[in-house]
């Protein structure tokens, strides 16, 4: 429920900020000029567009999610690679997922985790998930993996980080 309240508060503050910007633009146009109000609007847009820092979850050059690699793709049989997705945290509005690519090892025939990534899906206004480490290992039971995901959940208010919460998720996952 706290996630919902935080998201509603973020949305309300954003709408309030937008109304203040419209009023300020109207006052600037009335007291200065139309050109001054246009420069003000473009300045606000430029500031808002450049204010976000680069996320370490996404690699900027490729726009792909950051991956943790456990073994080389060359060490597994290519036709045996498959993805397994598990929800490691569910809230009313969003889900934190773990996506693991597994493949059968060439020498032993055992299923091995190749790479993994974690992301947050759904409506997550005011929250940002930044995974720090992901560990995925095989278990003695065939078709079962153990995982541990450590990361930071940032609580943002109008884009500014108010609180950073360290989260750890661990458990078992079945291979499909």
N, C-alpha and C positions, 0 to 999 in steps of 0.2 A: 504494500500500500504506500510505503514511503516513496517508491519509484514513481508511482502515479502522481502523488502530490508534488514531487520535485519537477516532473515533466509539465504539469499544469502551471506551476509557478513560473517556470522558464517561458512557457508560451505566453502567459499573461504579461510578464515583464517585457517580452519582445514586442507584443502588440502595443503596450504602453509606450515603449521607446519609439516605435514607428509613428504613433500619433504625435509625440513630442517633436519628431523630425518634421512632420508636415506643418505643425504650428510654427516651428522655427523658420522653415522655408517661407511660409506666408509672411511672417514678420520681417524677414530679411528683404523680401520682394517689396513690401510696403514701405520700409524705411530706407532702403538703399536703392536697389534696382533689380530688374529681371536678370541681368548678367550676373550680379552678385549671388542671387539665389541659385542660378544654374551652376556656378562654380562651387557653391556650398554643397549641392547635391552630388556633383561629381567627386568632390573631396571626401564626402561621407562614403560613397560607393568604393572609392579607391582604398580608403582606410579599412572598410569592412572586408574587402576582397583580399587584402594583404595581411590582415591581422592574424590569420590562422597559421600556426606553426606546422611544419611538415610532420606527418605521423610516422612513427617508426614501425607501424604495423604494415604499411604499404610502402613498397620500394618505388621511389618517385620516377625512375627512368622507365620502368615497365608497367606501372600501375597495377601490380600484382601483390597479393598478400605475402607477407614475410613467412618463409617456410623454415622449419627445423628439419635438417636432413640427418638420418640415422645411418643408412647404408647407401652405397652407390646403386643407381638404377642398373648398372652393368652387372651387378652381382646376383640379380634375380632374373627369372625367366620372363620375357616381355609379355607373353600372352596371359600370364597369371596375375598381373597387376589389377587391383581393384580398390575403390574408395570405400571407407566406412565412416559414417557420420553419426555422432552422438551428441545429444543435448546435455551439456554438463551443468547448466544452470538455467532454470526457467522462471520468469516472472510473469506478471499479468500482461505486460506490454512487450517484452523482448525475451530472446533466448540467446545464451552463449553456447556456441557450438565448437566441437573439436572434430576436424576432418583429418583422417589418417589414410595415407596411401600405403597399401601392403602388397607384397609379392612373394612368390615361392622362390626360395634360394636355389641356385643352380646345383650346388653340391649335395646338400642334405635334404632338399625338398621341403624344408620347414618354412612356414609363413613368417615373414619378417616385416616389421614396419620400415618403410622407405623414407617417408617424410610426413610431416604434420603441420597443421596451421589451426589457429583458433580465431573466431570472429564473433561479433555480436550482430544479431539480426532482429528485425522488428522495429518498433517505435522506441527509440532510446534518446529522446530529447533531454539534454542535460547530463548525459552519461557517455563516457568514452572508455572502451575496453582496450587495454594495451598489454598483450601477453608478453611476458619476459622470458620464460623458459617453458619448454614442453619436453617431457620425457615419456616415451612409449617403449615398452619392452614386452617380449613374449613371456608366457607363463608355462608351467609344466603341463597345463591342460591345453590340448590342441584346439585352435580356433578361438582362443581367448587372449586378450592383451591387457596389460595393466598400464595406466596412464597417470601422469601428474602434470597439471598446468598451473603455473604461477604467473600472476599478472597484477596489473594495477587498474582499478576501476576509478576513473576520475569523475568527480561530481562537479559539473560546470554550471555556472549561472551567467547567462548572456555571454558565453564563450570563455569566461575567466574561471580557472580552476579554483574551487573553494575548498575541496577536500580530496585527498587521494587515499584510497582504501586498498590495502594489499589483500589479494584473494588467492587461495589455493584450492584447486579442485583435484580430487584423485578418485580412482576407482578402477573398475574392470569394464572392458567392452568386448562384445562378441563380434567376430568377423562374419560378414554376411555370406 
